[in-house]
Amino acid sequence: MIEISNLSKSYGRLKAVDQISFEVTRGEIVGFLGPNGAGKSTTLKMLTGFLPPTSGAARIAGKDIFRESLEVRKRIGYMPENVPLYTDMRVKEYLRFRGGLKGLSRSRLRKRLSEVMETCGLTHVRRKMIKTLSKGYRQRVGLADALIHEPDLLILDEPTNGLDPNQIRAIRSLIKNLGEKHTILISTHILSEVEMTCNKVVIIDEGKIKAADTPESLVGSMRTAGRVTVELKAPKSEVEEIILEFDEITRVVGESLQDDWNRFTLFAAPKTDTRLKISNLAAEKKWPLRSLSRRIGTLEEVFIELTRKD
């Protein structure tokens, strides 16, 4: 659905986007992440036809974003971060107007109005003035606008920005349902939403792609992903000496607790799990063991690990 190859955008000497390449296949929900100034917005503007690239190429649904810009735009539904709505219009009136601008025939527009209002939960507010709607419903109107012409690709920029937890949950559920029929690219700072919604993540920083994979694979490849914590009643020096002989263990940090108990934090290679080895060792040495747990990483930690400057 999206094919990006060595895409760049420069403003004088500043390279906002520097030869990025990634692909999004049909039917995927992809989170496009990065810190402020990383190049996310510039990339989205190039994909949607608002900015021409300096070099490189990108295709959407097989169409070149530069040479076939109008054809590309017909296949994209775009919802910007701050949805520019005509607040003095009623919901249905606004969507009819937007559908007309996008070239829908009268019969097709009539059908699509009913469908998108049903899909986005707007049917019961269709006669209300947009200025009277809550932020959550305004986001729904913006989403219905992006959907009215049945695009192949939805590009959503901060779709849950400024919403309360209940509204976020509703929009998240709506996006997941839309993923059954559309390819979706979401730019957001709310990483927990990406973990619950997206099946692929692309992380950009300083204009370059730092990672592109499933959330599970990214979390599993973290430096801290194999961390295990164990509490044993055993001599600290002896435990540290034995455990450091395990091939996958890179470091052991011991901490003294009360009543001769010690807590050990084991740093292991990514995608390893040493809990069974530790349990067997404790049983063999007859060391009392009262807790054994493996650290589960988060997408937020992956993001920080890939983009932090220190």
Residue pairs with C-beta under 8 A, 6 or more apart in sequence:
1 24
1 25
1 26
1 28
1 60
1 61
1 152
1 153
1 183
2 22
2 23
2 24
2 47
2 58
2 59
2 60
2 153
2 183
2 185
3 23
3 58
3 59
3 60
4 20
4 21
4 22
4 23
4 56
4 57
4 58
5 21
5 56
5 57
5 58
6 19
6 20
6 21
6 55
6 56
6 57
7 17
7 19
7 20
7 21
7 43
7 46
7 53
7 55
7 56
7 57
7 58
8 15
8 17
8 18
8 19
8 20
8 53
8 54
8 55
8 56
9 15
9 16
9 17
9 39
9 42
9 43
9 46
9 51
9 53
9 54
10 16
10 54
15 207
16 39
16 42
16 207
17 39
17 42
17 43
17 46
17 53
17 204
17 207
18 39
18 206
18 207
18 208
19 55
19 56
19 208
20 39
20 43
20 56
20 204
20 207
20 208
20 209
21 209
22 202
22 209
22 212
24 30
24 183
24 185
24 200
25 183
26 152
26 183
27 179
27 183
28 179
28 183
28 184
28 199
28 200
29 175
29 176
29 179
29 183
29 184
29 186
29 197
29 198
29 199
29 200
30 183
30 184
30 185
30 186
30 198
30 199
30 200
30 201
30 202
31 186
31 187
31 188
31 194
31 197
31 198
31 200
31 201
31 202
31 215
32 40
32 43
32 44
32 185
32 186
32 187
32 188
32 202
32 204
33 40
33 187
33 188
33 189
33 191
33 194
33 201
33 202
33 203
33 204
33 303
34 40
34 203
34 204
34 205
34 307
35 205
35 307
38 204
38 205
38 206
38 207
38 307
39 204
39 206
39 207
39 208
40 187
40 204
41 157
41 187
42 51
43 204
44 78
44 155
44 157
44 185
44 187
45 51
46 52
46 53
46 58
46 65
47 58
47 60
47 65
47 76
47 155
47 185
48 73
48 76
48 78
48 155
49 65
49 69
49 72
49 73
49 76
52 66
53 65
53 66
57 64
57 66
58 64
58 65
58 66
59 65
60 72
60 75
60 76
60 152
60 153
61 72
61 75
61 152
61 153
63 71
63 72
63 75
64 72
65 72
74 102
74 103
74 149
74 151
75 151
75 152
75 153
76 151
76 152
76 153
76 154
76 155
77 145
77 146
77 147
77 148
77 149
77 151
77 153
77 154
77 155
77 182
78 146
78 154
78 155
78 157
79 139
79 142
79 143
79 145
79 146
79 154
79 155
79 156
79 157
79 159
80 142
80 157
81 157
81 158
81 161
82 161
83 138
83 139
83 141
83 142
83 145
85 94
85 130
85 138
85 141
85 142
86 94
86 97
86 130
87 129
87 130
87 131
88 129
88 130
88 131
89 97
89 129
89 130
90 126
90 127
90 128
90 129
90 130
91 117
91 122
91 125
91 126
91 127
91 128
91 130
91 133
91 141
92 113
92 117
92 126
92 127
94 130
94 141
94 145
95 113
95 116
95 117
95 141
95 144
95 145
95 148
96 109
96 113
98 145
98 148
99 109
99 112
99 113
99 148
99 149
100 109
102 148
102 149
103 149
104 112
104 148
104 149
109 148
112 148
112 149
112 150
113 148
116 122
116 144
116 147
116 148
117 123
117 126
117 144
119 144
119 147
119 174
119 177
119 178
120 140
120 141
120 143
120 144
120 147
120 174
121 140
121 170
121 174
122 137
122 140
122 141
122 144
125 133
125 137
130 138
130 141
133 141
134 167
135 162
135 163
135 167
136 163
136 164
136 167
136 170
136 171
139 159
139 160
139 163
139 167
139 171
140 171
140 174
143 156
143 159
143 171
143 174
146 154
146 156
147 154
147 178
147 182
151 182
152 182
152 183
153 182
153 183
153 184
153 185
154 178
154 182
154 183
154 184
154 185
155 184
155 185
155 187
156 175
156 184
156 185
156 186
156 187
156 188
157 187
158 187
158 188
158 189
159 171
159 175
159 186
159 188
160 167
160 168
160 171
160 172
160 188
160 190
160 193
161 188
163 171
168 190
168 193
172 193
172 196
172 197
175 184
175 186
175 197
176 197
178 184
179 197
186 194
186 197
186 198
188 194
191 298
191 299
191 300
191 303
192 299
192 300
194 201
194 215
194 299
195 215
195 298
195 299
198 215
199 214
199 215
200 212
200 213
200 214
200 215
201 211
201 212
201 213
201 214
201 215
201 218
201 299
202 209
202 211
202 212
203 209
203 210
203 211
203 212
203 218
203 302
203 303
203 306
203 307
204 210
205 306
205 307
210 306
210 307
211 218
211 302
211 306
213 221
215 299
218 299
218 302
219 225
219 296
219 297
219 298
219 299
219 301
219 302
220 270
220 271
220 297
221 270
221 271
222 270
222 297
222 301
222 302
222 305
223 270
223 305
224 267
224 295
224 297
224 301
224 305
225 270
225 271
225 295
225 297
226 248
226 267
226 268
226 269
226 270
226 271
226 272
226 273
226 274
226 294
226 295
227 265
227 266
227 267
227 268
227 294
227 295
228 265
228 266
228 268
228 273
228 274
228 275
228 278
228 292
228 293
228 294
228 295
229 263
229 264
229 265
229 266
229 291
229 292
229 293
229 295
230 263
230 264
230 266
230 278
230 282
230 289
230 291
230 292
230 293
231 257
231 261
231 262
231 263
231 264
231 289
231 290
231 291
231 292
232 239
232 261
232 262
232 264
232 282
232 287
232 288
232 289
232 290
233 259
233 260
233 261
233 262
233 287
233 288
233 290
234 262
234 282
234 285
234 287
234 288
236 254
236 256
236 262
236 264
239 252
239 254
239 262
239 264
239 287
240 252
240 254
240 264
242 281
243 249
243 252
243 264
243 266
243 278
243 281
244 252
246 268
246 274
246 277
248 268
248 269
248 272
248 274
249 266
249 267
249 268
249 274
250 267
250 268
250 269
251 266
251 267
252 264
252 265
252 266
252 267
253 264
253 265
253 267
254 262
254 263
254 264
255 262
255 263
255 264
255 265
256 262
257 263
261 290
266 274
266 278
268 274
273 294
275 292
275 293
275 294
278 289
278 292
279 289
279 292
281 287
282 288
282 289
